[in-house]
Every structure is written in structure tokens, then in C-alpha cells.
Amino acid sequence: MVKLKRFFPIIREREEVLAEIAKSSQLRTKFDGWEPEQQEELLNICTGVKGLKLLDNGFFKEIMNPEYVPERFNDFLSSLLGQKVRVVKVLPNDSVRIADGVPAKIPVYSA
């Protein structure tokens, strides 16, 4: 099994994260006050076992919606990809947003 740390040396092992938490009484108190599931989730994120669900976050989707402020999304993608991109057209998604009845959109990019 290939570990992510091989490709991303900044990712730490579980023991390293726990040692860092143990060094600070404030961190240790905070960590110990969490439910075991929350502790495990943090450790999984810090060790690369699991990623942050950033793109599934409702706030992120609204803030980065290319229909509202396309420049914001363009800049975000350009930073991530390391090259200038811009949204050319937003295509409709087959799924429907249940909350507001408005179809979700899929952005189309160009470099």
C-alpha cells in the first residue's frame, strides 16, 4: 500500500499528530472534550486518510457559484490549477436542488 506521505511529505503520521496535540495543554483539553468520532475524523484529516469536504459544503457552493461572481470562481480555479482559466458557460446539472427547486449548474472552463 502506497502512503500519501510518499507524495506529500507534509502529511504527518497519526503518532506525530497525537504528539503535537499532547504538547499543548490547551489542544489536549479541546481534543479530549470531543466525541471519539470527532477525534478520529480530525486524525484522519491530518494524516491524509480522509479529506475535507470543502466542495460539498453549501456555503462554498454558494460563494463559488460561477453564476453569481464568475471572477471569484475563475481566480480560485486558476490558483488551484496553476494556470489562468475562466468559466465560459455554466451547464445545467441533471440533479435538482430540493431546497429551492432550482437546478444545480455545472461550470465549463477554458484555459
DOKOLNU-789424 format. One record per residue (C-alpha): x negated, y negated, z negated; residue number from 1; residue in three letters; chain. Coordinates in steps of 0.5 Angstrom, whole numbers, plus 500, padded with zeros to 3 digits. Example, Ala and Ser with C-alpha at 12.3 -4.5 7.8 and 13.67 -1.06 7.14 Angstrom:
2
((475 509 484) 1 "ala" "A")
((473 502 486) 2 "ser" "A")
This chain:
111
((500 500 500) 1 "met" "A")
((497 493 502) 2 "val" "A")
((498 488 497) 3 "lys" "A")
((500 481 499) 4 "leu" "A")
((494 478 495) 5 "lys" "A")
((489 481 500) 6 "arg" "A")
((492 476 505) 7 "phe" "A")
((494 471 500) 8 "phe" "A")
((489 470 494) 9 "pro" "A")
((492 465 490) 10 "ile" "A")
((498 470 488) 11 "ile" "A")
((496 473 481) 12 "arg" "A")
((497 480 478) 13 "glu" "A")
((502 481 473) 14 "arg" "A")
((497 481 468) 15 "glu" "A")
((494 475 470) 16 "glu" "A")
((501 471 469) 17 "val" "A")
((502 474 463) 18 "leu" "A")
((495 472 460) 19 "ala" "A")
((497 465 463) 20 "glu" "A")
((503 465 459) 21 "ile" "A")
((500 467 453) 22 "ala" "A")
((495 462 453) 23 "lys" "A")
((500 457 451) 24 "ser" "A")
((505 457 445) 25 "ser" "A")
((510 453 449) 26 "gln" "A")
((510 457 455) 27 "leu" "A")
((510 463 451) 28 "arg" "A")
((516 461 447) 29 "thr" "A")
((520 459 453) 30 "lys" "A")
((519 465 456) 31 "phe" "A")
((520 469 450) 32 "asp" "A")
((527 466 450) 33 "gly" "A")
((529 468 457) 34 "trp" "A")
((533 475 458) 35 "glu" "A")
((529 481 460) 36 "pro" "A")
((532 480 467) 37 "glu" "A")
((530 473 468) 38 "gln" "A")
((523 474 465) 39 "gln" "A")
((522 480 471) 40 "glu" "A")
((524 475 476) 41 "glu" "A")
((519 470 474) 42 "leu" "A")
((514 475 474) 43 "leu" "A")
((516 478 481) 44 "asn" "A")
((516 471 484) 45 "ile" "A")
((509 469 481) 46 "cys" "A")
((506 476 483) 47 "thr" "A")
((509 476 490) 48 "gly" "A")
((513 482 489) 49 "val" "A")
((519 477 491) 50 "lys" "A")
((520 470 494) 51 "gly" "A")
((524 464 492) 52 "leu" "A")
((531 464 495) 53 "lys" "A")
((530 457 498) 54 "leu" "A")
((533 457 505) 55 "leu" "A")
((539 461 502) 56 "asp" "A")
((540 455 497) 57 "asn" "A")
((547 451 498) 58 "gly" "A")
((543 444 496) 59 "phe" "A")
((537 446 501) 60 "phe" "A")
((542 448 507) 61 "lys" "A")
((546 441 506) 62 "glu" "A")
((540 437 505) 63 "ile" "A")
((536 440 511) 64 "met" "A")
((542 441 515) 65 "asn" "A")
((540 438 522) 66 "pro" "A")
((547 435 524) 67 "glu" "A")
((546 430 518) 68 "tyr" "A")
((539 428 519) 69 "val" "A")
((535 431 524) 70 "pro" "A")
((529 428 523) 71 "glu" "A")
((528 431 516) 72 "arg" "A")
((529 438 519) 73 "phe" "A")
((524 436 524) 74 "asn" "A")
((519 434 519) 75 "asp" "A")
((520 440 515) 76 "phe" "A")
((519 445 520) 77 "leu" "A")
((513 441 523) 78 "ser" "A")
((510 441 517) 79 "ser" "A")
((511 449 516) 80 "leu" "A")
((509 451 523) 81 "leu" "A")
((503 446 523) 82 "gly" "A")
((506 443 530) 83 "gln" "A")
((511 438 532) 84 "lys" "A")
((518 441 533) 85 "val" "A")
((524 437 534) 86 "arg" "A")
((532 440 534) 87 "val" "A")
((534 440 541) 88 "val" "A")
((541 443 540) 89 "lys" "A")
((545 446 534) 90 "val" "A")
((548 452 536) 91 "leu" "A")
((555 455 532) 92 "pro" "A")
((554 461 528) 93 "asn" "A")
((559 467 528) 94 "asp" "A")
((560 466 521) 95 "ser" "A")
((565 461 518) 96 "val" "A")
((564 458 511) 97 "arg" "A")
((569 460 507) 98 "ile" "A")
((569 454 502) 99 "ala" "A")
((570 448 507) 100 "asp" "A")
((573 452 513) 101 "gly" "A")
((567 449 518) 102 "val" "A")
((563 454 522) 103 "pro" "A")
((556 454 520) 104 "ala" "A")
((551 452 525) 105 "lys" "A")
((544 455 528) 106 "ile" "A")
((539 450 530) 107 "pro" "A")
((535 450 536) 108 "val" "A")
((528 448 536) 109 "tyr" "A")
((523 446 541) 110 "ser" "A")
((515 445 540) 111 "ala" "A")
